[in-house]
Amino acid sequence: MTYRSFEELEVWQKAYKLAVAIYRTLEDCRDYGLKDQMTRAGVSVASNIAEGAERNSNAEFIRFLHIAKGSAAELKTQTYIACDINIISKSTKNELIGELVSISKMLHSLIKSLKLKT
């Protein structure tokens, strides 16, 4: 896997779009605690991918990808909660969960491929 910048990574692109979608989905949400947690977790996924990619070692990149994967799991949990307390619709939940599953799988594959290079 060769890239010039993190913006070229498909997983970063998907995570970035997901973070923006979370902000747009929750823009009218009055549950500020959950809204804050969800937006922070969404931003964390894309940010940790970017930060890790800018490090000068595969080991550091892998560490940040694991953090991004954890943030994706956190956001997935919060998405279930948001649906169950009627902050987001079931269809919105399903869309977000689908994206999170896809991103998590991509992160897992990227981690595996980087481990082969170390």
GIPEMO-V54761 format. One record per pair of residues at least 12 apart in sequence whose ideal C-beta (glycine too) atoms are under 10 Angstrom apart, sorted by sequence separation. I is the first residue (numbers start at 1). J is the second residue. D is the distance in Angstrom with one decimal. If there is no record, write none. Layout:
i->[I	I]
j->[J	J]
d->[D	D]
This chain:
i->[23	26	27	49	51	52	53	81	22	25	26	51	52	79	80	83	25	50	52	79	82	83	23	48	49	52	79	22	23	26	48	49	51	52	79	80	22	25	47	48	51	76	79	80	22	48	49	50	78	79	19	22	23	48	49	19	22	23	47	48	49	76	79	19	21	22	47	48	75	76	79	19	20	45	46	48	49	75	19	20	22	44	45	48	76	77	18	19	44	45	47	48	75	76	18	19	45	46	75	76	16	19	20	44	45	74	15	16	18	19	44	45	72	73	76	15	18	19	43	44	45	72	75	76	15	16	17	41	42	45	71	72	75	15	16	41	42	44	45	72	14	15	16	40	41	44	72	73	14	15	41	42	43	71	72	12	13	15	16	41	42	72	11	12	15	16	40	41	69	70	72	11	12	14	15	40	41	68	69	72	12	13	38	39	41	42	68	69	71	12	37	38	41	42	69	70	11	12	37	40	41	69	38	39	68	69	6	9	12	37	38	67	6	9	12	37	38	65	66	69	11	65	66	68	69	6	7	35	38	65	68	6	9	34	37	38	5	6	8	37	65	66	6	7	65	6	34	35	5	6	34	62	63	5	38	61	62	65	3	31	38	61	62	31	34	35	62	15	22	29	34	58	61	62	11	18	25	31	42	49	6	45	58	59	62	12	15	19	22	26	31	58	59	61	62	11	15	18	22	25	30	46	49	53	57	58	61	29	38	42	45	49	52	58	28	29	41	45	48	58	59	22	58	26	49	57	25	26	45	52	25	25	22	26	25	25	25	21	25	21	22	21	18	22	18	21	18	17	18	15	18	14	15	18	14	17	14	15	14	11	12	15	11	14	15	10	11	14	11	12	11	10	11	9	11	12	11	10	9	1	1	1	1	1]
j->[35	38	39	61	63	64	65	93	35	38	39	64	65	92	93	96	39	64	66	93	96	97	38	63	64	67	94	38	39	42	64	65	67	68	95	96	39	42	64	65	68	93	96	97	40	66	67	68	96	97	38	41	42	67	68	39	42	43	67	68	69	96	99	40	42	43	68	69	96	97	100	41	42	67	68	70	71	97	42	43	45	67	68	71	99	100	42	43	68	69	71	72	99	100	43	44	70	71	100	101	42	45	46	70	71	100	42	43	45	46	71	72	99	100	103	43	46	47	71	72	73	100	103	104	44	45	46	70	71	74	100	101	104	45	46	71	72	74	75	102	45	46	47	71	72	75	103	104	46	47	73	74	75	103	104	45	46	48	49	74	75	105	45	46	49	50	74	75	103	104	106	46	47	49	50	75	76	103	104	107	48	49	74	75	77	78	104	105	107	49	74	75	78	79	106	107	49	50	75	78	79	107	77	78	107	108	46	49	52	77	78	107	47	50	53	78	79	106	107	110	53	107	108	110	111	49	50	78	81	108	111	50	53	78	81	82	50	51	53	82	110	111	52	53	111	53	81	82	53	54	82	110	111	54	87	110	111	114	53	81	88	111	112	82	85	87	114	68	75	82	87	111	114	115	65	72	79	85	96	103	61	100	113	114	117	68	71	75	78	82	87	114	115	117	118	68	72	75	79	82	87	103	106	110	114	115	118	87	96	100	103	107	110	116	87	88	100	104	107	117	118	82	118	87	110	118	87	88	107	114	88	89	88	92	92	93	95	92	96	95	96	96	95	99	96	99	99	99	100	99	102	99	100	103	100	103	102	103	103	102	103	106	103	106	107	103	104	107	105	106	106	106	107	106	109	110	110	110	110	109	110	113	114	117]
d->[9.2	6.2	9.8	9.0	9.9	2.6	8.9	9.8	9.0	8.6	6.6	5.4	5.6	8.5	6.9	8.9	9.7	8.6	9.0	5.6	8.7	9.0	9.1	9.1	7.0	7.8	9.4	5.6	5.8	9.3	4.7	6.7	8.7	7.4	9.6	9.6	5.7	9.6	9.0	7.2	9.0	9.8	4.9	7.7	9.6	8.7	9.3	9.2	9.6	5.9	9.9	8.1	7.4	4.6	5.1	7.6	3.9	8.6	9.3	3.9	9.7	8.0	9.7	9.8	8.0	8.3	8.0	8.8	7.8	6.2	7.1	9.0	8.4	9.0	7.8	8.8	9.8	9.5	4.0	9.6	9.7	7.5	4.9	6.5	9.8	9.9	5.9	5.1	7.1	8.3	8.6	9.7	9.7	4.7	9.8	8.6	9.1	9.1	6.1	7.8	9.5	6.8	9.2	8.6	4.7	9.9	8.0	9.3	6.9	5.2	3.9	5.2	9.3	8.1	9.7	9.2	7.5	8.4	8.6	8.7	9.8	5.2	9.4	7.9	9.2	8.8	8.7	9.2	7.9	9.0	9.8	8.7	10.0	4.4	4.6	5.0	9.0	7.9	6.9	9.8	9.1	3.9	9.3	8.5	7.8	8.2	5.5	7.2	8.7	8.6	9.0	9.6	9.8	9.9	4.9	9.1	8.8	8.7	8.7	4.6	5.7	10.0	9.1	6.0	5.8	8.7	9.0	4.0	8.5	9.8	9.8	9.1	9.5	9.6	8.9	9.1	8.9	8.2	5.9	7.0	9.8	9.6	8.9	9.4	8.9	9.2	9.0	9.8	9.9	4.6	7.9	6.2	6.4	9.8	9.7	9.8	6.1	6.1	8.6	9.7	9.4	4.6	9.9	9.8	5.8	7.0	9.0	6.6	9.9	9.7	4.8	9.9	10.0	8.6	7.3	5.7	7.3	9.7	8.2	9.6	9.8	5.4	9.8	9.5	7.6	6.3	8.1	9.7	9.1	8.8	9.6	4.4	6.5	6.5	9.3	6.8	9.0	8.4	9.2	9.6	6.0	6.9	8.2	9.2	5.1	3.8	6.9	8.8	7.6	6.6	6.2	8.7	9.7	8.5	9.0	8.6	5.6	7.5	7.5	9.9	9.3	8.8	9.6	8.2	7.9	8.2	5.2	7.1	7.4	8.2	6.6	9.9	6.0	6.6	8.6	8.7	9.5	7.7	9.2	9.1	9.8	8.4	9.7	8.6	9.8	9.2	9.1	9.3	9.4	8.0	5.9	4.8	9.3	9.9	7.8	8.4	7.9	8.1	8.7	8.7	9.0	9.3	9.6	9.8	9.9	7.8	9.8	5.7	9.3	9.4	6.6	7.7	9.7	9.5	9.9	8.4	9.8	9.2	9.5	5.6	6.4	9.8	4.9	7.5	8.6	8.6	9.0	7.8	8.4	9.5	6.2	9.5	9.8	10.0	6.1	9.9	9.1	9.1	7.5	8.1	7.4	7.2	9.8	9.8	7.4	7.6	5.1	8.0	7.2	8.8	9.3	6.7	9.4	6.7	9.7	9.8	6.7	5.6	5.4	9.0	9.6	8.8	6.2	7.0	8.6	9.8	9.6	10.0	9.3	9.6	4.1	6.9	6.1	8.9	8.6	9.9	6.1	9.4	7.8	10.0	7.4	5.9	7.8	8.5]
